Amino acid sequence: MSRHDWYRNNTWDGVIEVAFTAKLKRARDKSQYLRIQASILAESQPEITLQLLDQYFALGEHFDCAQAWVDKAKAHLSLDQLNLAIQAYQSALAREVAYPQLQTRAYLEYPYLVATYGLKEYYQGCITLLEKTKTRLMFPVDHFIWSATYAILLQNAGNISEAQQYAKAALEAAAQEKSGFRYHPTVGLVGDKYEQTKMSLVGLTNA
């Protein structure tokens, strides 16, 4: 790692923490470095992510607060702290309303979480959110998550026929091998991250 990447550590230990803290003390924009480092460790070392984000939020409001809340949600999910993850995603969405200059993927990740965990008390709000943000879809993976989420929500609500239509749309997005962007043909493809969801969607379409 170069000396310019001191805030992009993929691992964390006492030595790395000392070096990071020393660099951070000399940095002018401490908040940005804290958030970037926190985001990288959200899945592998979520406790560290939460500690770094505590420092971030203690510095006040910043342009990337919405993303910081998303990073916090991912850390809580890694720790199986579902309710705290929900709260963090909701905070990210609220921040986007107040500061729309920076948009995150909370509009997809939050409803997908609600749908896959069957959190029925949040269904209607998520359906409203999906409808409001449909025009933001860009990559195949965006279309996949959006349609898959809608399919699961409708299936759980007992609307099987309509759910099957969204499931088919999600699977079509998952099958795409090119992003549609000339210079970045493989960016934003679904890949193998959502295999379990894809299998569930296949089962739904065959029901």
BELHU-V899119 format. One line per field, one symbol per residue. burial: I if it has 9 or more other ideal C-beta (glycine too) atoms within 8 Angstrom, else O. A space follows every 10 residues. Layout:
# BELHU-V899119
burial=???
This chain:
# BELHU-V899119
burial=OOOOOIIIIO OOOOOIIOII OOIIOOOOOI IIIIIIIIII IIOOOIOIII OIIOIIOOIO OIOIIIIIII IIIIIIIIOO OIOIIIOIII IIIOIIOOIO OIOIOIIIII IIIIIOOOIO OIIOOIIOII OOIOOOIOII IIIIIIIIII IIIIIIOOOI OOIIIIIIII IOIIOIOOIO OOOOOOOIII OOOIOOIIOI IIOIIOO
